[in-house]
Amino acid sequence: DPGLSSFILLTGGQAKTRDDTDHEEIFRQEANFHYLFGVREPDCMGVIVVGTGEAILFIPRLPAAYAIWMGPIPTCEQYKEMYQVDRVMYVDELPEWANRQAPEKIFLYHGLNTDSKNFGVPAVFDGIDKFEVDKEYLHPAVFESRVVKTKDEIHVLKYANRISSAAHISVMQKVQPGMMEYQMEADFMHYCYHQGGMRFESYTCICACGPNAAILHYGHAGAPNNRLLQDGEMTLNDMGCEYYCYASDITCSFPINGKFTQAQKGVYEAVLDAGIRVMKSCKPGVSWVEMHKLAERTIAEHLVRLGYIQGEIEDIIAAEIPELFMPHGLGHLMGIDTHDVGGIPPGVQKFKSLRMNRDLIEGMVLTVEPGCYFIPALLEPAFLDETKAKHLNEEKLRPMLNKGGVRIEDNCIITKDGLELMTCVPRTISEIEAVMSGKPFSEVCQSEYPIPRPTFSKDSKRKRGE
């Protein structure tokens, strides 16, 4: 029993400037603070009293000059109405309030994020050392709460997917040889902001053509989406924007000239089949590790038929051949963070490269993103490893080392008896080729694709007031 006077204390994100300049970066709220308080502004703190559930927002006391440069300063009453909290006070009043509250215990956020390996930063205030604090309970409790989404959260996530899906289609219809990778990124970001009011990307856009598609997190500062799109190559576009801090994370792979070669078809259909098999199998109680294994097996079966690998499928799996071609996990939880929290509960070991090792639960939102890549850094050593080399057709694989790879990523909700797909983009080869020839997706969306897709109106823009 923590005691009725005890309280949870969280600190929101802090306003930051670029290095030592006065250039203030666009603020994006810390995820857990957003989850519990929904506050847009920086430099706030929040309290939830254990015994009563009272929510108190502590805001910075801004100088009068703020109104000149940054606009009107809301009153405490305006903040109270805006965020529907019970009380609003100033941050500098927190120590005095805590003394009056005389808590038996203060619960602080501090723990490991299994994706980043970073620790959460606990809140502090002058005089906190006088109180008993608990840094163990809150972190796993908040993370577990965020695993299952509410109806309102799902509504926002669906909106983010609707706009990002339409933006992917916009890019697909404009791509042609001679463009630059960054032009695909620019078109995607413009569409999401202009048509959907989505100011933030969920993560750095990956627009990877040709061999760059074998770089799993291409697009960073050292590889900034700056290669020329070549006729006959594939591109892998992993892009998503967020709305009200809720993410989308969609990947489309397609030929730059709009027509698949036979070799491209083979690899693409292997990944497509893996995603479909997984989505058909997802429902509450199913192990995500088993879904990852299903995706690995499916792609391996295709690669055997295509002649890239050889041997009995069980021997291929035992030799860890599938992870040469799909070195990442099948997918991850998604929400306020793209790689959302709770995938590896306390006491559970990580499986290979998976960001989640748990059974599926109704209300989870996650990505299904199988991939098949031809990565020199993985295949070259494997050619020299006797246990692996006997399963690899080096003669056929070597020409693929500069071809990149394919990833197909969809965003899904686990329902009481299966899965609901939020992403709505061309997936079959015939759909992709038709859309890239200029036909509207709504006219070519095929019933042969076995996973029901959401139906969007022709106008995917954000409606007034939405």
Buried (B, 14 or more C-beta within 10 A) or exposed (E): EBEEBBBBBBBBBEEEEEEEEEEEEEBBBBBBBBBBBBBBBBBBBBBBBBEEEEBBBBBBEBEEEEEEEEEEBBEBEEBBEBBEBBBBBBBEBBBEBBEEBEBBBBBBBBBEBBBEEEEBEBBEBEEBEEBEBBBEBBBBBBBEBBBBBEEEBBEBBBBBBBBBBBBBBBBBBEBEBEBBBBBBBBBBBEBBBEBBBBEBBBBBBBBBBBBBBBBBEBBEEEBBBEBEBBEEBBBBBBBBBBBBBBBBBBBBBBBBBBBBEEBBBBBBBBBBBBBBBBBEBBBBEBEBBEBBBBBBBBBBBBBBEBEBBBBEBEEBBEBBBBBBBBBBBBBBBBBBBBBBBBBBBEEEEEBBEBBBBBEBEBBBBBBBBBBBBBBEEBBEEBEEBEEBEBBBBEEBBBEBBEBBBBBBBBBBBBBEEBBBBBBBBBBBBBBBBBBBEEBEBEEBBEEEBEBEBEEBEEEBBBEEEE
